Structures are given as structure tokens and as C-alpha cells.
Amino acid sequence: MTTDPNPNNGGTQEEASLKVPSKDRKKKRHEKGQEDLSEEDLALKQQLELYVQRVQDPDTDLQRVALECMRQEIQTSTSSMPLVPKPLKFLRPHYGTLKAYYDTMTDSPEKKYLADILSVLAFTMSAEGEQECLKYRLLGSNGDIGSWGHEYVRNLAGEIALEYAEGQMVDAPICPLGVATQITAFHLKHNAEPEAVDLLIEVDDLNTLVAQVDATNYKRTCLYLTSSARYLPDPDDILALDIAYMIYFKFKDYPSALRIALFLDNMQHVAQVFTSCDNLLQRKQFCYIIAQHGSTNELDTGIADGDEREALDEILYNTRLSECYLTLARDIEVMEPKSPEDIYKVHLIHGRASAGASVNSATQNLAATFVNAFVNAGFGQDKFMTVPSESSSGGSSGSWIFKNKEHGKASAAASLGMILLWDVDSGLAQFDKYLHSNDNHVIAGALLGVGIVNCGIKNDCDPIWYTLSPILEEEKAPLDVIAFTAISLGLIYVGSCNEEVSEAIVSALKNQTKPAVCEPLIRLLPLGLGLLYLGKQESADAVDKTFNENIRKYCDMTLISCAYAGTGNVLKVQKFLGHCTQHFEKGGIHQGPAVLGIAMVAMAEELGLEMAIRSLEHLLQYGGKNIRRAVPLALGLLCISNPKVNVMDMLSRLSHDTDFEVVMAAIISLGLIGAGTNNGRVAGMLRNLSSYYYKVAGLLFCVRIAQGLVHLGKGLLTLAPFHSERFLLSPKALAGLLILLHACLDMKSIILGKYHYVLYFLVLAMKPRMLMTVDENLKPLSVPVWVGQAVDVVGQAGQPKTITGFRTHSTPVLLAAGDRAELATEKYIPLSPILEGFVILREKPDYQEDRWP
């Protein structure tokens, strides 16, 4: 074919334009599409067009037959919808015709049937924002919603959510909640629990969920509810957890209901779980869960009495914790006491030898005291404090105490309490000789040691209140006495919102003179106040803050951070970040607790934790000195006993910073993230730092403390405040960590000064990171378990694997951060769905072992 060089010859310009062949191509394509229809499709199209005509027939019988045939054609094609079904495709051109005819019809069953079909057609034809699918569904016959297919149901749920979001259904003549209920039932039946929960949250009708779940889907439903509660605004988050509690309670899953009750700190729910369960063995498991949580509340007197009450109290008060901990140590063969030299491993340091480490100075002796206490915590024996007088390895306990000076003697005497941790029976007797000493520092340390030994044992706190409250009111009392009194009261009444104690601490703050406000220990008073409202959110707003302006901001940041600790509240994180953007030439000490507040609020769930780490990286680049000194401590709190590689590298860089306060905070945080893990990489970093800073006594002291923390309890203990697969946050454990972190905001004055015994507050967070299975007589029972990395199965249908990369062990077994355990035998039934801490096993009555032929 040749081309004419003059396109205008023999024709007009319009004939030569490009639009004409374009129209011709479209026409040809349309004609080709018609020809491409198979005979079957062509017959279906003609049949549907005939149905459309019959629907508009005045004869109602013909209308009904046509509508029924049209319904059958659509329903059989939409049951599984990989592409647009052919009936819908062929009916799309007639959507407007059917809508127009529907408006002319009188009320009749046929009109409702037509509305059903229009609702399905609107699923593919409706303009955006009109929600005609929902409109015609509400006007239809209200038949089985699932008969039109999954995609139709999902689209309908989306339109209902949009209508509620826009507020258009508030005054609607027909309420869509009935449709929402039908959709929820459909989702629950087809393993789509997350979609059902999301829809009910959107329409504010979550209460109806309790009646709709059944025994096959309640666990998946509650798992999604509890996981999504962290991302819901107040009060929707509390409502979601309340619904989860009611569902668990309905199906008698009492251990899971108890954990929800503890999360909500609702003692009425706790009492309801106990009274509803009459099985003594199950009640004992409840007590193990409460003891692991560290709740300070007592059980109601009506729950049990006599021998049963005594048995429950024995578990609740951790009476046998020391015995089981030592059983774990013997099983792993780590009973042999270790000395600080075993931890320092100076012989592994290449290059410059740590000459300062061998000097018998008071500072290094004090560091060795803490390292010895941390490493041998709970084992009842060591090479310093419990050795007999004739032993040559470090001398007797008395001689070791007097190798320290003044306040160092107090820490040395108190270290005996750490070594005898939880062993009240034999522990208290070993303090008698120190309680009658002529040295006041030794007596003070012995009293502190007695408190450490008893940590976790619950007693009536009222006598303590009457003993300590007058100290706060005494005008001439030294500031350090007032500060530690406030901390003690905060720990005793942690999370109780006790108004009497709150007023006493606020009064003590008001009584402080202007010079006293600048003292480092003053920061412990607001912290004692904050501990009273730990996790109580809005309850902290009622606290009177009309005291010295210099401490008011510090108190405000501390109070808010404590009140919203572990909540994941994004607005509070933004508020803390806002305070961190300000720059001060002088002052700005309130920015320290603001940085810690970011970590405290965001530590609850993994996504918020990662976002907080990124925010803290930015603060390091642009923040002032008060912020930079607090960032390492915040990182330590976020990853405590969980040495993440990125955080480890960041702290390693900060440990060589030009600001020694930042360096000390980074070193202590390295110890915190590796606490109880025996992590080789962290231990190697600290050994290198001990060589690098061997001439700087203060920094070397911090390195030694961090080394002791990494090998805490020879690797059997953890400082992580979370338990029950990171769902529950122990207020007692978090309180102990916060006291140390706030003290570390002024490391030189407190930790490196005469208040180094603040390090012993970590005992509140110490707990064995073990799984101990016991039989019905509470005797240790060794069974095979799978231990592997936990897998998030929220929103997954069926019964997916919850662990990966698992290995088979025999209990007792250690659990690292992120580990999850599952029973590897069907012979026993665990009385707790989460295998952590102490778990009671009950033998299956109908179990038969497989026998090989």
C-alpha cells in the first residue's frame, strides 16, 4: 500500500484527521468483542436482558419469576469471585433502568427482591461516596447476606463503616445495626474474626460480640481484641479489653480472663475469677500468675479459708521461689559461686592491660561488691560474704565489709541480702551479727539487706505508713532522708493513687527551700509521687502542682510518664517530643524525664518500640546535653534484658562520646540491655571499655557494674518488667527500674557519690527467666517442651504454628526475650495457656502411650 504525498488531494482536512481512524478502531474493537462471546455467554446475556424486560412487566407473577431467576444466576456466580461475574457484567448496562423502575414500584415483596438485586449491582456500579449497596440492602428482603458472596459482604461492611464515619446514619429511618450484626455473624463463621471486630468497633456496637462468638472462634477473637486494644483511643481500648474478659469468662477460660483483669487492674474481676472457679488446683495456678505479676493487692477473705487459704497464700507470697530457683540452678549446673575476677576476665584483654583493675582501692572494692552481689544473686553462697573466716579467698564477710569506706560498708552489708535473695528463713539469721554492729553504716546496710531478702513478700503496709509519714512532715529532716522516704512510700503504694501519701509528698516538695530544689536528690520526690499513679493515666491530673517553679516541670514530666507508662499513648509521646525540641542555655532538667517518658510510654508494643528508637536517634543529633544524657538510659529501658543489635551498636558509639555523663549512661545501659543474658558481644564490649577507661575511676566503676548486670544471676535472672508474652507489665518491676534510671540522670552525684546503694532497687525487677512445670502436689515435674522464637499469629485463621526454629528441652528451662514454649507431650494438660514461670500440669485421664508393635 502506497501513501499519497498530498493528503488533501481528493478530500477535506476532516477526512484526513486522525480522529476518524480512531473511531473506526473503537467500533471494530466493540464489534469484535461482540463476536468473541461464546454461544453460552451470548445466550446468558440474552436471557438476562429478557429477565430485565420481564421485571418491568405489570404482571407480578412474571416479575417474581424473573427476579428469582436473576437472583439464582447472580448467586451461583458470586459464590467465588476471582473476576467480575458474567451476570453482573451483562446487567451493568441495565442498572439505571432497573433503578428507575424500582422508584415507580409500590411496596410489595417484588420491590424488596428487586432491591436485593440492585444492592448487588451497586456493588460494582455505584458511584463513589453514594453507598447505594447499603441503601438497597436496607430496603431489601433482609435474606441471607452470605448467599451473595464474600466480596459483597466485605463491600457492604466498608460502606457501613463509611456511613458511620460520616455521621449519616445517626438519624437514618432504617438502622444498619441489623446488617452489621448479620455481617459479623458471617465473618465469625468464616474465620474472619478481625473483620468482624473491626466492623463492630466502627459502628460502636462491640458489646454484641459476646453473644455471637462460640467455642470455635473465641480464642482468635480475643487475641485480636487484646492486640488491637493497644492501638485504640481511650476509652475504646478499655472497652475492647472488657469485652475480651467477658468472652474468656463466658467460656470458662479463667487464666486468660485473670490476665485481662490484672492488665485492667480490676480487683473485682480478679475476685470474680476466683469465686467462679471452684477447682483448687486451678486457683493455685491463678496465684502463680498473680505472684509473677507482683500485684500488691490481697485476695478477698471470702475467696478461701482454712487450709486452702494457707496453700494459696504460700504461692501468692513466693514462699517457695528460692527453693525452685535453686532447683533450676542445680539442673543447669551453675551452683558454683563466681568471683568478680571470673566476670572481668582481664586475661582476655589484649593491648593495654587494665592495670587499674588490680589496684585494691575502695572504689574498685565497692564495684566488686556490686558485681559479686549481682552475679551470685539468690544462690546463697559467694566468695566474699558467705565464706567461713578461715577461707583465704577474699577473707571472711566481716573483713570484706571493712575493705570498703563509710557508705561503701552499707552497700557491702546489703549485698548479703542480694546473695540470700528470697531465702527468708535462713537469710534473716545471717544478719544478726551486723544488726548489733558498732558501725552505723553496717547497721544501715544490714537493714537494707533484710529488705532485699524479703523482696516480693507481702506484708501489711499500714505500720510502715505510720512510721514513714512523720519524716515527710519534719522540716529539719535531711533531704536524702526525705527523698528516700518518698521513694519508699511510692513503692509501697505503687499504682494505688493513695491521696494521703500523695498529699504528704506534695507537701514535702512545697516545704523545700530554693537551694534544696537544685540538689540532685530532689528528683526522687517527684518520682515517688509518680509511682503512686503508675499506669493510672487521667487519675494523675488531680495532683496539686502549686510548688516551686524550678521543680514543677520536672514533676509534671515525671508524673505524666509514670501515669501513661506502658500504654502506647501517641499523644503523650508527641508531648514529650515537643518538650525535647526546646533549647535551654541553663536549666532544662525536665527534659531528662521527658526522654525517659518516650521510652516508658512506647515500650508496650513492638511497633511503638521501634518508632521510639528512631525518635531517640534524632534527639541524639539535635538535642541539648540534658537530652543526650538521657537518651542512652531510654534505650536501655526499651530493650532491657533484650540486646538488640542496632541498640547495642548505638550504645557502643555513645560509650566513646566526649561528654562523660553520656558515656556513663551508655555503659550502664549496655549492662541493662544485656542483663541476665550472658551476651558475649556485650561482655566483649565492656571488657574493651574496661581497658580503654582503666585510668578513669568513675567510668571504670560503671563498666564493672555493667559487667555484673550482664551476668546477673549467672544468666538465670532477667530485669524485663513484662511477662505473659509481653502482655502484662509488672508495676513493681518497672518501679525499681525507674528509680535507677532517674538516679542515673545525675550519675556523678548519686551513683558515683554516696548513694550508690540505689543500684539495689533493681532487685524489684529481678525474676528467674524460667519455665518450671510442677505436678498436682506442686513438686517439680520434668517434661519435654519445645522452645523457639515466638510468631505473631494475630488475625490468622485456623491453628497456625506459634513458634519457629524450636528445640526440644526438658523442664526446667530458660526462656530468652522473644522465646515461647509449648508442651511437647500430650500426657499432661497445662493449667495456663501461656507457659512462663510456674505452670501446673494435670495428667490426662484418658491418655494412652503409643506402643510400637
Residue pairs with C-beta under 8 A, 6 or more apart in sequence:
7 16
8 16
14 20
37 45
41 86
44 73
44 86
44 87
44 90
45 90
47 73
48 70
48 73
48 87
48 90
48 91
48 94
49 90
49 94
50 66
51 66
51 67
51 69
51 70
51 73
52 66
52 91
52 94
52 97
52 98
54 62
54 63
54 65
54 66
55 63
55 66
55 67
55 70
55 98
55 101
55 114
56 97
56 101
57 63
57 66
60 108
60 110
63 110
64 109
64 110
64 113
67 110
67 113
67 114
67 117
68 113
70 87
70 91
70 117
71 113
71 116
71 117
73 87
74 85
74 87
74 88
74 91
74 117
74 120
74 148
75 147
75 148
75 149
77 85
77 86
77 87
77 88
78 85
78 88
78 120
78 148
78 149
78 151
78 152
79 149
80 149
81 149
81 150
81 151
84 124
88 120
88 121
88 123
88 124
91 98
91 121
92 121
92 124
92 125
95 118
95 121
95 122
95 125
98 114
98 117
98 118
98 121
99 118
101 114
102 111
102 114
102 115
102 118
105 111
105 114
109 141
112 139
112 140
112 141
113 140
113 141
115 136
115 137
115 139
115 140
115 141
116 136
116 137
116 140
116 141
116 143
118 132
118 136
119 132
119 133
119 134
119 135
119 136
119 137
119 140
119 156
120 133
120 148
120 152
122 132
122 133
122 135
122 136
123 133
123 151
123 152
123 155
123 156
125 132
126 132
126 133
131 159
131 162
131 163
133 152
133 155
133 156
133 159
134 156
134 159
134 160
134 163
134 176
134 179
137 145
137 156
137 179
138 174
138 176
138 179
139 174
142 178
145 152
145 153
145 156
145 179
145 182
145 183
145 186
146 153
146 186
146 189
146 190
150 190
153 183
153 186
153 187
154 195
156 179
156 183
157 180
157 183
157 187
157 195
157 199
160 169
160 176
160 179
160 180
160 183
160 199
160 202
160 203
161 198
161 199
161 202
161 203
163 169
163 172
163 176
164 202
164 203
164 204
165 202
169 175
169 176
176 203
177 203
177 205
180 199
180 200
180 203
180 205
181 205
181 208
181 212
183 196
183 199
184 196
184 199
184 200
184 208
184 209
184 212
185 212
187 193
187 195
187 196
187 199
188 196
188 212
188 213
188 214
188 217
188 221
191 217
191 220
191 797
191 798
192 797
193 217
193 220
193 221
193 224
193 795
194 224
194 228
194 794
194 795
196 209
196 212
196 221
197 206
197 209
197 221
197 224
197 225
197 228
200 206
200 208
200 209
201 228
201 232
201 236
201 240
206 239
206 240
206 243
207 243
209 221
209 243
209 247
210 243
210 246
210 247
210 250
213 221
213 247
213 250
215 251
218 247
218 248
218 250
218 251
218 253
219 253
220 797
221 247
222 244
222 247
222 248
222 256
223 793
223 794
224 794
224 795
225 240
225 241
225 243
225 244
225 247
226 240
226 241
226 244
226 260
226 727
227 794
228 240
229 237
229 238
229 240
229 241
229 244
230 237
230 568
230 604
230 605
230 608
231 568
232 240
234 537
234 569
238 264
241 260
241 263
241 264
242 264
244 260
245 257
245 260
245 261
245 264
245 269
248 254
248 256
248 257
248 260
249 257
249 272
249 273
249 276
252 276
252 277
253 833
254 273
254 276
254 277
254 282
254 286
255 282
255 285
255 286
255 289
255 831
255 832
255 833
255 834
256 833
257 269
257 273
258 270
258 273
258 286
258 289
258 290
259 289
259 724
259 727
259 728
259 834
260 269
261 267
261 269
261 270
261 272
261 273
262 270
262 289
262 290
262 293
262 295
262 728
263 727
263 728
265 495
265 535
267 297
270 290
270 297
271 299
271 300
271 303
273 286
274 283
274 286
274 299
274 300
274 303
274 304
275 302
275 303
277 283
277 286
280 308
280 311
281 776
281 831
281 840
281 842
282 831
283 304
283 308
283 312
284 311
284 312
284 315
284 778
284 840
285 831
285 832
285 839
285 840
287 312
287 315
287 316
288 315
288 832
288 837
288 838
288 839
288 840
289 724
289 832
289 837
290 316
291 315
291 316
291 317
291 318
291 321
291 456
292 723
292 724
292 730
292 767
292 836
292 837
292 838
293 723
293 728
293 730
294 456
294 730
294 731
294 732
294 733
295 731
296 458
296 461
296 492
296 493
296 494
296 495
296 496
296 731
296 732
298 458
299 312
299 313
299 316
303 309
303 312
304 312
314 320
315 778
315 838
316 458
317 456
317 457
317 458
318 422
318 456
318 457
320 778
321 422
321 456
321 768
322 378
322 380
322 421
322 422
322 423
322 424
324 768
324 772
324 780
324 812
324 838
325 378
325 422
325 716
325 768
325 770
326 335
326 378
326 379
326 380
327 772
327 780
327 812
328 716
328 768
328 770
328 772
328 812
328 814
329 335
329 379
329 714
329 716
331 812
332 716
332 814
334 714
334 715
334 716
335 379
335 381
337 376
337 379
337 381
337 382
337 383
338 375
338 376
338 382
338 383
338 711
338 714
339 372
339 382
339 383
339 384
339 393
339 394
340 367
340 368
340 371
340 372
340 375
340 704
340 708
342 375
343 371
343 375
343 707
343 708
343 711
344 354
344 357
344 371
344 687
344 690
344 704
344 707
345 683
345 687
346 353
346 354
346 357
346 358
346 690
348 687
349 687
349 688
349 690
349 691
351 691
352 691
352 692
352 694
353 691
354 690
354 691
354 694
354 700
355 694
356 364
356 694
356 695
356 697
356 700
357 364
357 690
357 694
357 700
360 403
361 697
362 403
362 404
362 405
362 408
363 697
363 700
363 701
364 697
364 700
364 701
364 704
365 403
365 404
365 408
366 404
366 408
366 411
366 412
366 701
366 756
367 700
367 701
367 704
367 705
368 384
368 704
369 384
369 400
369 404
369 408
369 411
369 412
369 415
370 411
370 415
370 704
370 705
370 708
370 756
370 759
371 704
371 705
371 707
371 708
372 382
372 383
372 384
372 385
372 415
372 419
372 708
373 414
373 415
373 418
373 419
373 708
373 760
374 418
374 708
374 709
374 711
374 712
374 713
375 708
375 711
375 712
375 713
375 714
376 382
376 418
376 419
376 713
376 714
377 418
377 419
377 421
377 712
377 713
377 717
377 763
377 766
378 418
378 419
378 420
378 421
378 422
378 423
378 713
378 716
378 717
378 766
379 419
379 713
379 714
380 386
380 419
380 420
380 423
380 426
381 419
382 419
383 393
383 394
384 394
384 397
384 400
384 415
385 397
385 400
385 412
385 415
385 416
385 419
386 397
386 416
386 419
386 430
387 393
387 394
387 395
387 396
387 397
388 396
389 396
389 398
394 400
395 403
397 416
398 433
400 412
401 409
401 412
401 413
401 434
401 442
401 445
402 409
403 412
404 411
404 412
406 441
406 754
407 441
407 754
407 755
407 756
407 757
408 756
409 439
409 441
409 442
409 445
410 441
410 442
410 444
410 445
410 448
410 757
411 445
411 756
411 757
411 759
411 760
412 445
413 434
413 441
413 442
413 444
413 445
413 446
413 448
413 449
414 445
414 446
414 448
414 449
414 452
414 757
414 760
415 449
416 430
416 431
416 434
416 446
416 449
417 427
417 431
417 448
417 449
417 450
417 451
417 452
417 453
417 760
418 449
418 452
418 760
418 763
420 426
420 427
420 430
420 449
420 453
421 427
421 452
421 453
421 455
421 763
421 766
422 453
422 455
422 456
423 453
424 453
424 454
424 457
427 453
428 450
428 453
431 446
431 449
431 450
431 453
434 442
434 443
434 445
434 446
434 449
435 443
435 446
435 447
437 443
437 446
445 757
448 757
448 760
452 760
452 763
455 763
455 764
455 766
461 492
461 493
464 488
464 492
465 489
465 492
465 500
465 501
468 485
468 488
468 489
469 489
469 500
469 501
469 504
471 477
471 481
471 482
471 485
472 482
472 485
472 486
472 489
472 504
472 505
472 507
472 508
473 504
473 507
473 508
474 482
475 511
479 512
479 516
479 519
479 521
479 522
480 521
480 755
482 508
482 525
483 521
483 522
483 524
483 525
483 528
484 524
486 505
486 508
486 524
486 525
486 527
486 528
486 529
487 524
487 527
487 528
487 531
487 739
488 528
489 501
489 504
489 505
489 528
489 532
490 501
490 505
490 527
490 528
490 529
490 530
490 531
490 532
490 735
491 531
491 732
491 735
491 736
491 764
493 501
493 531
493 532
494 531
494 532
494 534
494 731
494 732
494 735
495 531
495 532
495 533
495 534
495 535
495 536
495 731
496 532
497 532
497 533
497 536
497 539
498 532
501 532
502 529
502 532
502 533
502 543
503 544
505 525
505 528
505 529
505 532
506 529
506 543
506 544
506 545
506 547
508 525
509 525
509 526
509 529
509 547
509 548
509 551
509 555
510 546
510 547
510 548
512 522
512 525
512 547
512 548
512 551
514 548
514 550
516 522
517 548
517 550
517 551
518 550
520 746
520 749
520 750
520 753
521 749
521 750
521 755
522 551
523 554
523 558
523 589
523 593
523 742
523 745
523 746
524 739
524 742
524 743
525 551
525 555
526 551
526 554
526 555
526 558
526 559
526 593
527 558
527 562
527 738
527 739
527 742
529 543
529 555
529 558
529 559
530 540
530 558
530 559
530 561
530 562
530 563
530 738
531 562
531 735
531 738
533 539
533 540
533 543
533 559
533 562
533 563
534 562
534 563
534 565
534 731
534 734
534 735
535 562
535 563
535 564
535 565
535 566
535 567
535 729
535 731
536 563
537 563
537 564
537 567
537 569
538 563
539 563
540 559
540 560
540 562
540 563
543 559
545 552
545 555
545 556
545 559
547 555
550 587
553 590
554 589
554 590
554 593
556 590
557 576
557 579
557 590
557 591
557 593
557 594
557 597
558 593
558 597
558 742
560 572
560 575
560 576
560 597
561 572
561 576
561 593
561 594
561 596
561 597
561 600
561 601
562 600
562 738
564 572
564 597
564 600
564 601
565 600
565 601
565 603
565 729
565 734
566 600
566 601
566 603
566 604
566 729
566 734
567 601
567 604
568 601
568 602
568 604
568 605
568 608
569 601
570 608
572 597
572 601
573 597
573 598
573 601
573 602
573 608
573 612
573 615
576 594
576 595
576 597
576 598
576 601
577 598
577 615
579 590
579 591
579 594
580 591
580 594
580 595
580 598
580 619
580 623
580 627
582 588
582 591
583 624
584 591
584 624
584 626
588 624
588 626
589 626
589 745
591 623
591 624
591 626
591 627
591 630
592 626
592 627
592 629
592 630
592 745
593 630
593 742
593 745
594 630
595 616
595 619
595 623
595 627
595 630
595 631
595 633
595 634
596 630
596 633
596 634
596 637
596 738
596 741
596 742
596 745
598 612
598 615
598 616
598 634
599 612
599 616
599 634
599 635
599 637
599 638
600 637
600 734
600 738
601 608
602 608
602 609
602 611
602 612
602 638
603 609
603 612
603 637
603 638
604 729
605 726
609 638
609 639
612 634
612 638
613 635
613 638
613 646
613 647
616 631
616 634
616 635
617 650
619 627
619 628
619 631
620 628
620 631
620 654
623 631
625 659
625 661
628 657
628 659
628 662
629 659
629 661
629 662
629 665
629 745
630 665
630 745
631 654
631 665
632 651
632 654
632 662
632 665
632 666
632 668
632 669
633 665
633 668
633 669
633 741
633 744
633 745
635 647
635 650
635 651
635 669
635 673
636 651
636 668
636 669
636 670
636 671
636 672
636 673
636 741
637 672
637 737
637 741
638 647
639 647
639 673
640 672
640 673
640 675
640 719
640 720
640 721
640 737
641 672
641 673
641 674
641 675
641 676
641 677
641 718
641 719
641 720
641 769
641 817
642 673
642 720
642 817
642 818
643 673
643 674
643 677
643 679
643 681
643 682
644 673
647 673
648 670
648 673
648 681
648 682
648 685
651 666
651 669
651 670
651 673
652 666
652 670
652 685
654 662
654 663
654 665
654 666
655 663
655 666
655 667
655 670
655 685
655 689
656 663
656 692
657 663
657 666
660 696
660 698
660 699
661 747
661 748
663 693
663 699
664 698
664 699
664 702
664 744
664 747
664 748
664 751
664 752
665 744
665 747
667 686
667 689
667 699
667 702
667 703
667 706
668 702
668 705
668 706
668 744
668 747
668 751
670 682
670 685
670 686
670 706
670 710
671 682
671 686
671 705
671 706
671 707
671 708
671 709
671 710
672 706
672 709
672 719
673 682
674 682
674 683
674 706
674 709
674 710
675 709
675 710
675 712
675 717
675 718
675 719
676 709
676 710
676 711
676 712
676 713
676 715
676 716
676 717
676 718
676 719
676 769
677 710
677 715
677 816
677 817
678 710
678 711
678 714
678 715
679 710
682 710
683 707
683 710
683 711
686 703
686 706
686 707
686 710
687 707
689 699
689 703
690 700
690 703
690 704
690 707
693 699
693 700
693 703
694 700
698 748
698 752
701 752
702 747
702 751
705 759
709 719
709 762
712 718
712 719
712 766
713 766
713 768
715 814
716 768
716 769
716 770
716 814
717 766
717 767
717 768
717 769
718 766
718 767
718 768
718 769
718 817
719 733
719 737
719 762
719 765
719 766
720 733
720 765
720 769
720 817
721 729
721 730
721 733
721 734
721 737
721 765
722 728
722 729
722 730
723 730
723 767
723 836
723 837
724 834
724 836
725 790
725 820
725 834
725 836
730 765
732 764
732 765
733 764
733 765
733 767
734 765
735 764
736 761
736 762
736 763
736 764
736 765
737 762
737 764
737 765
739 758
739 761
740 758
740 759
740 761
740 762
743 750
743 751
743 755
743 758
744 750
744 751
749 755
750 756
750 758
751 758
751 759
768 837
769 814
769 815
769 816
770 812
770 813
770 814
770 815
770 837
771 785
771 787
771 811
771 812
771 813
771 814
771 815
771 821
771 835
771 836
771 837
771 839
772 780
772 811
772 812
772 837
772 838
772 839
773 780
773 781
773 782
773 783
773 785
773 811
773 812
773 828
773 830
773 835
773 839
773 840
773 841
774 780
774 781
774 838
774 839
774 840
774 841
775 781
775 840
775 841
776 840
776 841
776 842
776 843
778 840
780 811
780 812
781 811
781 828
781 841
782 810
782 811
782 812
783 810
783 811
783 823
783 824
783 825
783 827
783 828
783 841
784 808
784 809
784 810
784 823
784 824
784 825
785 808
785 809
785 810
785 811
785 813
785 821
785 822
785 823
785 824
785 835
786 803
786 806
786 807
786 808
786 809
786 821
786 822
786 823
786 824
787 803
787 806
787 807
787 809
787 813
787 815
787 819
787 820
787 821
788 803
788 804
788 805
788 806
788 807
788 819
788 820
789 803
789 804
789 805
789 806
789 818
789 819
789 820
790 802
790 803
790 818
790 819
790 820
791 800
791 801
791 802
791 803
791 804
791 820
793 800
793 801
793 802
802 820
802 822
803 820
803 821
803 822
806 822
808 824
813 821
815 821
815 836
820 835
821 835
821 836
822 835
823 830
823 835
823 841
826 844
826 847
827 843
827 844
827 847
827 849
828 841
828 842
828 843
828 844
829 841
829 842
829 843
829 844
830 839
830 840
830 841
831 839
831 840
831 841
831 842
832 839
832 840
